[in-house]
């Protein structure tokens, strides 16, 4: 069976429909991007506004559209993080709802930018993709397929947190700072070196090295926080199921297959 890796963008022009608030918001404020993670129990929403002059306007607009179930809200000078206690994927007119019981996996996060919602899909059957596109058309969505290629690799690797999502924001100097710090034992417990010593050994200014390192650490933690929040707020049943999966991964593959078919 051939699996397909599909990149798809969709949009909806009914701006009076509150269910498409984020699509309309990013259309009217082009410097705004929205990222959504979901585990079917909780949503984590990150709103990033690259233009600082637009950020107060986006916040003001957002306050007029209350999201039910917000249990945590954190903001800074250009980002707003929301932790929502209820999953809204199946309650709204979203592409995730239209996937329904089709042989398709939606890979989070979903990104909304410039009035378009971007989705990465793992499609198990070509007919399932055709059915999805038919459903979108019937629901009034506009769509464009950006990529459709045979899946290169294992599905399991696609369902885990991708390196791109965590590392793509780092500059070359920031990545080098983290690798250099790790090489000198900076992340050992206890630490084997400090910033000043590392900078002296590498013959670089301490302030410059420290700035690159701090910016890299801030970006890495910020990228991990949505995934940690989803895990932290998952139900006890979901947490136990994750523990079972981790324990099963230590069992030899031959025994896993035997137990599955036994």
C-alpha positions as CSV (number, residue, x, y, z in Angstrom):
1,X,0.0,0.0,0.0
2,X,1.4,3.4,-1.0
3,X,1.1,6.2,1.6
4,X,1.1,9.8,0.6
5,X,2.5,12.8,2.3
6,X,0.2,15.7,1.4
7,X,0.6,19.4,2.1
8,X,-2.7,21.2,1.7
9,X,-3.9,24.8,2.3
10,X,-7.6,25.7,2.7
11,X,-9.5,28.9,3.2
12,X,-13.1,30.1,3.8
13,X,-14.4,33.5,2.8
14,X,-17.5,33.6,5.1
15,X,-16.0,36.2,7.5
16,X,-19.3,36.5,9.4
17,X,-18.9,33.0,10.6
18,X,-17.2,33.1,14.0
19,X,-15.9,29.5,13.4
20,X,-13.4,30.9,10.9
21,X,-12.2,33.7,13.2
22,X,-8.5,32.8,12.9
23,X,-8.6,32.6,9.1
24,X,-10.2,36.1,8.9
25,X,-7.8,37.5,11.6
26,X,-4.7,36.5,9.7
27,X,-6.2,37.8,6.4
28,X,-6.7,41.2,8.0
29,X,-3.4,41.2,9.9
30,X,-0.8,39.7,7.5
31,X,2.0,39.6,10.1
32,X,0.0,37.2,12.2
33,X,0.4,33.4,12.3
34,X,-1.6,31.0,14.4
35,X,-0.4,27.5,15.4
36,X,-2.8,24.9,16.8
37,X,-1.9,21.7,18.6
38,X,-4.6,19.2,19.7
39,X,-4.7,15.8,21.4
40,X,-8.5,15.5,21.1
41,X,-8.8,16.5,24.7
42,X,-7.0,19.9,24.9
43,X,-6.0,22.6,22.4
44,X,-2.8,24.7,22.6
45,X,-3.0,27.8,20.5
46,X,-0.1,30.1,19.8
47,X,-0.6,33.5,18.1
48,X,2.5,35.1,16.8
49,X,2.5,38.7,15.5
50,X,5.7,39.7,13.7
51,X,4.7,43.4,13.4
52,X,4.8,45.0,16.9
53,X,2.4,47.7,15.8
54,X,-0.2,45.2,14.9
55,X,0.1,43.2,18.1
56,X,-2.2,45.5,20.3
57,X,-4.8,45.5,17.5
58,X,-4.7,41.7,17.2
59,X,-5.1,41.4,21.0
60,X,-8.0,43.8,21.0
61,X,-9.7,41.9,18.2
62,X,-9.1,38.6,19.9
63,X,-10.7,39.8,23.2
64,X,-14.0,40.2,21.3
65,X,-14.0,36.5,20.4
66,X,-13.9,34.6,23.7
67,X,-12.8,31.0,23.5
68,X,-14.6,28.7,26.0
69,X,-12.5,26.6,28.3
70,X,-9.3,28.7,28.4
71,X,-7.4,27.5,31.5
72,X,-4.1,29.3,30.9
73,X,-3.1,32.4,29.0
74,X,0.4,33.8,28.6
75,X,1.5,36.7,26.5
76,X,4.5,38.8,25.8
77,X,5.2,41.7,23.4
78,X,4.3,39.7,20.3
79,X,3.1,36.2,21.3
80,X,-0.1,34.9,22.9
81,X,-0.3,31.3,24.2
82,X,-3.6,29.7,25.1
83,X,-4.2,26.4,26.8
84,X,-7.8,25.3,26.2
85,X,-9.4,22.5,28.3
86,X,-11.7,21.4,25.5
87,X,-10.9,20.2,22.0
88,X,-12.7,22.2,19.4
89,X,-11.6,20.2,16.3
90,X,-14.8,18.1,16.0
91,X,-17.2,20.8,17.1
92,X,-16.4,23.3,14.4
93,X,-16.4,23.4,10.6
94,X,-12.7,22.6,10.3
95,X,-10.7,20.3,8.0
96,X,-10.1,18.0,11.0
97,X,-13.9,17.5,11.3
98,X,-14.2,16.8,7.5
99,X,-11.5,14.1,7.7
100,X,-13.9,12.2,10.0
101,X,-13.4,8.5,9.5
102,X,-11.4,8.8,6.3
103,X,-8.0,7.0,6.1
104,X,-6.1,10.2,6.7
105,X,-4.0,11.4,9.6
106,X,-3.7,15.2,10.3
107,X,-0.2,16.0,11.6
108,X,-0.2,18.9,14.1
109,X,0.5,21.7,14.4
110,X,-1.9,23.3,12.0
111,X,-0.8,26.7,10.9
112,X,-3.0,29.6,9.8
113,X,-1.4,32.4,7.9
114,X,-2.6,35.1,5.4
115,X,-6.2,33.7,5.5
116,X,-5.1,30.2,4.7
117,X,-5.0,27.1,7.0
118,X,-2.1,24.9,6.3
119,X,-2.3,21.1,7.0
120,X,0.1,18.2,6.6
121,X,-1.7,15.0,6.0
122,X,-0.6,11.3,5.8
123,X,-3.0,9.7,3.3
124,X,-3.5,5.9,3.4
125,X,-5.7,5.7,0.3
126,X,-5.9,8.0,-2.8
127,X,-9.7,7.6,-2.7
128,X,-9.7,9.1,0.9
129,X,-8.0,12.3,-0.4
130,X,-10.5,12.6,-3.2
131,X,-13.4,12.2,-0.7
132,X,-11.9,14.8,1.6
133,X,-11.6,17.3,-1.2
134,X,-15.2,16.6,-2.2
135,X,-16.3,17.3,1.4
136,X,-14.4,20.6,1.5
137,X,-15.9,21.7,-1.8
138,X,-19.4,20.9,-0.6
139,X,-18.8,22.8,2.6
140,X,-17.7,25.9,0.8
141,X,-13.9,25.7,1.4
142,X,-11.3,26.7,-1.1
143,X,-8.2,24.5,-1.2
144,X,-4.9,24.1,-3.0
145,X,-2.6,21.0,-2.9
146,X,0.9,22.2,-2.3
147,X,2.6,18.8,-2.2
148,X,1.6,15.2,-2.8
149,X,4.4,12.7,-2.7
150,X,4.8,9.1,-1.6
151,X,5.7,9.0,2.0
152,X,9.4,8.8,2.4
153,X,10.0,7.0,5.7
154,X,7.9,5.4,8.4
155,X,4.6,6.7,9.6
156,X,5.8,6.6,13.2
157,X,8.5,9.1,12.6
158,X,5.8,11.5,11.1
159,X,3.7,11.3,14.2
160,X,6.4,12.3,16.6
161,X,7.5,15.9,17.3
162,X,9.5,16.9,14.2
163,X,13.0,18.4,14.4
164,X,11.8,21.1,12.1
165,X,9.2,22.3,14.6
166,X,11.8,22.6,17.3
167,X,15.0,23.7,15.5
168,X,13.9,25.7,12.5
169,X,14.0,29.0,14.4
170,X,17.7,28.7,15.4
171,X,20.3,30.6,13.5
172,X,23.7,29.0,12.6
173,X,25.4,30.9,15.4
174,X,22.8,29.9,18.0
175,X,23.0,26.2,17.0
176,X,26.8,26.4,17.2
177,X,26.6,28.0,20.7
178,X,24.5,25.1,22.0
179,X,26.8,22.5,20.5
180,X,29.8,24.2,21.8
181,X,28.3,24.5,25.3
182,X,27.3,20.8,25.2
183,X,30.8,19.8,24.1
184,X,32.4,21.6,27.1
185,X,30.0,19.9,29.6
186,X,27.8,23.0,30.2
187,X,24.7,20.8,30.3
188,X,26.2,18.1,32.6
189,X,24.9,17.8,36.1
190,X,26.9,19.2,37.8
191,X,28.2,21.5,35.1
192,X,31.7,21.0,34.0
193,X,32.2,24.5,32.7
194,X,30.6,28.0,32.6
195,X,30.0,30.5,29.9
196,X,33.1,32.6,30.7
197,X,35.4,29.6,30.6
198,X,33.9,28.3,27.4
199,X,34.2,31.7,25.7
200,X,37.9,32.0,26.8
201,X,38.7,28.5,25.4
202,X,36.9,29.2,22.1
203,X,38.5,32.7,21.9
204,X,35.2,34.5,21.4
205,X,33.7,37.4,23.4
206,X,31.8,36.2,26.4
207,X,28.9,38.5,25.9
208,X,28.5,37.4,22.3
209,X,28.6,33.7,23.1
210,X,26.2,34.1,26.1
211,X,23.7,36.1,23.9
212,X,23.7,33.4,21.2
213,X,23.3,30.6,23.9
214,X,20.5,32.4,25.7
215,X,18.6,33.1,22.5
216,X,18.9,29.5,21.4
217,X,17.8,28.1,24.8
218,X,14.8,30.5,24.8
219,X,13.7,29.4,21.3
220,X,14.1,25.7,22.1
221,X,12.1,25.9,25.3
222,X,9.4,28.0,23.5
223,X,9.1,25.3,20.8
224,X,8.8,22.5,23.4
225,X,6.2,24.2,25.6
226,X,3.1,23.5,23.5
227,X,4.0,19.8,23.4
228,X,4.7,19.7,27.2
229,X,1.4,21.5,27.9
230,X,-0.5,18.9,25.9
231,X,1.1,16.1,27.9
232,X,0.8,17.9,31.2
233,X,-3.0,18.5,30.8
234,X,-3.8,15.1,29.3
235,X,-6.2,12.9,31.3
236,X,-4.8,10.2,33.6
237,X,-6.0,7.6,31.1
238,X,-4.1,9.3,28.3
239,X,-1.0,9.6,30.4
240,X,-1.2,5.9,31.3
241,X,-1.6,4.9,27.6
242,X,1.5,6.9,26.8
243,X,3.4,5.0,29.5
244,X,2.2,1.7,28.1
245,X,3.5,2.7,24.7
246,X,6.9,3.7,26.1
247,X,7.1,0.4,27.9
248,X,6.1,-1.6,24.8
249,X,8.9,0.1,22.8
250,X,11.4,-1.8,25.0
251,X,9.9,-5.2,24.1
252,X,11.6,-6.9,21.1
253,X,9.6,-6.4,17.9
254,X,9.2,-10.2,17.4
255,X,7.4,-10.4,20.8
256,X,5.3,-7.4,20.1
257,X,4.1,-8.9,16.8
258,X,3.5,-12.3,18.5
259,X,1.5,-10.7,21.3
260,X,-0.6,-8.7,18.8
261,X,-1.5,-11.8,16.7
262,X,-1.7,-14.1,19.7
